[in-house]
């Protein structure tokens, strides 16, 4: 069982940071709703508040790691231009997608949207984390601030979902492959 | 201090909403600028060339860097102006949500290509 270095980075980017962000985002929405949108009048404890702050800061870190690894590690491999006379486009995912009308949309719509909309996720969740850090339990006094935080967390989840969906589909149609091969475990001999 | 007293003291000490409003409006501006720079780089060859800050990533490096730098700058300026006062948050939210939705929509290629 082996994996190429580029595939491993794609996994770290998509499954590690991206998917974890999506999971964390749904948890954050539940927690924010439970805390601020129900009829619960009690103030959250300081311990609960500290947990939410750490949770949102961790989400912001995940979102930034996802977009930075995507843009500066994976994307250069994705958009690499093959040298003239290259017979196989397997190592050039963008060119491979664009070579066929049945797959070109994954680049012209999917990647073109993903590469920009994904950045709305870290911007939005950084704002949410900053507001939680600044206001803490005092957010209970600011219903409009809480509403804005919820809207931006929803939007960050939507942006990350769009990026995640297209990332998965693009990698299914034209995977980022290449680089050193990493042997994970030796399979059984037949 | 009892829980009720603690709650009362926190509730009575409401911070001005300016710092939060600055963060919210700046995030809307950042999302919108991401789309604006993406459209500019897509529509103009000259701007596309200027946006190549790091060749392997191409224009995306400049588009995202410019949007993030301006987002942080907008945040810093708004924070400095609003941090100690309360602002009309309903208006700030309305503007921020509009910019956020525009950011989402304008990054969608079929819409971005209309410009």
Interface residues (C-beta under 8 A of the other chain):
Chain A: X42 X43 X67 X71 X72 X75 X76 X79 X108 X109 X112 X113 X115 X116 X117 X119 X120 X123 X124 X126 X127 X130 X131 X134 X135 X137 X138 X140 X141 X142 X144 X145 X147 X148 X151 X152 X155 X158 X159
Chain B: X3 X6 X7 X10 X11 X13 X14 X15 X17 X19 X20 X21 X23 X24 X26 X27 X30 X31 X34 X35 X38 X54 X56 X57 X58 X60 X61 X63 X64 X67 X68 X71 X89 X90 X93 X96 X97 X100 X103 X104 X107 X108 X109 X110 X112
